[in-house]
Amino acid sequence: MTKSTDEILIQLQKKLNAFGFEPGLTNVGTVEQMGDGVVTVSGLSKVAMGEMVEFEDGSTGFAFNLDEDYVSVILLSTKTAITSGSQARKTGNFLSIGAAEAFLGRVVSPLGEPLDGKPGIKAAKMMPLERIAPGVVLRKSVNTPLFTGIKSIDSMIPIGRGQRELIIGDRSTGKTSIALDAIINQKVARGSRRKQVLCIYVAIGQKQGNVAQIVDKLGEKGALSYTIIVAAGASDGAALQYIAPFAGCAIAEYFLQKGQDVLIVYDDLTKHSFAYRQLSLVLKRPAGREAYPGDIFYLHSRLLERAVCLNEKNGGGSITALPIVETQAADVSAYIPTNIISITDGQIYLESDLFNAGIRPAINAGISVSRVGGAAQTPIMRKIAGPLRLDLAQYRELAAFAQFGSDLDKATQTRLDRGARITEVLKQTNYAPMRQAHQVAIIWAVTNGFLDDIAIDDVSRFEIEFIEYLENVEKKLIDKIDKEEKLTDEIAKDLEKEVIKFKKRFKI
């Protein structure tokens, strides 16, 4: 006999009741001990992992450890009057954050509270911080490019919408700058035939001054209107730093459910690991490698797995994740870097030696990789970028040997000369992302040898003036490249004609 829907619901409710989820149930406990932002409570026998707990003084926390006799609650506020013997009660609500279109252009805490001095934000929907990532059936393969505006990335290490691409390197090598360039470049993409990408920047454990500078820079570049900044500063407790990336992801999922594309930057997961380690050690969880708890891999994997490219049947939205990890002395084999490298779909590795040599962005093309590859590129970029990585890799290898030798054959010298010019072309200043058509024009010119007779010191000026020339004189060609996105014979001939014409007027 088939059970009716009502019978199934009644049985389900009974099972939930057995675990303390019956409506209106109040489960009250007693505070036994408090210290370092962790409250030990007895008597909360029906509380669930991650459920919100409210104390007598009005402060709140969430259940983080369920022991046999006690529950460890992580406080979300450092200012509290909780004492031993005071009461605590389960709320039946799980850790969540409000989300709405009104959050765009705002700076908020991981609890959704405004940090920019502006009025509070009315949430359209409450989004749970912890959520199971969409399954394979709901997804589709990553096939739409997310342009960063950075020549070396868009050409050699392409990022697709729905991808997880790690940005990794030592301190002060330009990791945050790359992420901000990617955010700023989404303004350029507005009005194109592809959907607008909304951006979320999660600042974890950073100084308030650094966050303020980022807000000012995004505002200056006109990128703040489509960006949300979730900030848990260095002065905030470990609990807020721990939940910050989950809060940012929850807001991203609000827009994902509306079928929109979202780019989220986690800056950075190294500090997030420090916060989680601090909480775990206070809770006396057994320490593993480098004193991190054994489940830290699961922590980051369940966060980054929520980056997704949904199929059209499920809205067609996407969340692209750019986690940032800081290494020490270029040690990519440390615990946290190796963990996150294995979770993500590739990494952009920034090298201190390249940065100090003036090559910026200091991307090591040999170690950096995108596992999505050409699927996340337009046909024209895929075509012109084909020889770029090979030429650059050969140049770096030959340059290492050339410094020991005096006599070089003509072919080797030609490769070295072209590689040096490619390196100059790939240099780019901060907060100045380039549109795809401009990248195509200059990369096509250098890989086809049209800059071989230009002095290395003049390459940068040649690039600037050539782009200005195309914008002012041959705007139709630039628009055609953006529109067609294929390297047709006609476009190749037009590019060749314009490069030759410009070289005649270029003043050395």
Secondary structure, 3 states (H helix, E strand, C coil): CCCCHHHHHHHHHHHHHHCCCCCCCCCEEEEEEEECCEEEEECCCCCCCCEEEEECCCCEEEEEEECCCEEEEEECCCCCCCCCCCEEEEEEEECEEEECHHHCCCEECCCCCECCCCCCCCCCEEEECCCCCCCHHHECCCCCECCCCCHHHHHHCCCECCCECEEEECCCCCHHHHHHHHHHHHHHCCCCCCCCEEEEEEEECCCHHHHHHHHHHHHHCCCHHHEEEEEECCCCCHHHHHHHHHHHHHHHHHHHCCCCEEEEEEECHHHHHHHHHHHHHHCCCCECHHHCECCHHHHHHHHHCCCEEECHHHCCCEEEEEEEEECCCCCCCCHHHHHHHHHCCEEEEECHHHHHCCCCCCECCCCCEECCHHHHCCHHHHHHHHHHHHHHHHHHHHHHHHCCCCCCCHHHHHHHHHHHHHHHHHCCCCCCCCCHHHHHHHHHHHHCCCCCCCCHHHHHHHHHHHHHHHHHHCHHHHHHHHHHCCCCHHHHHHHHHHHHHHHHHCCC
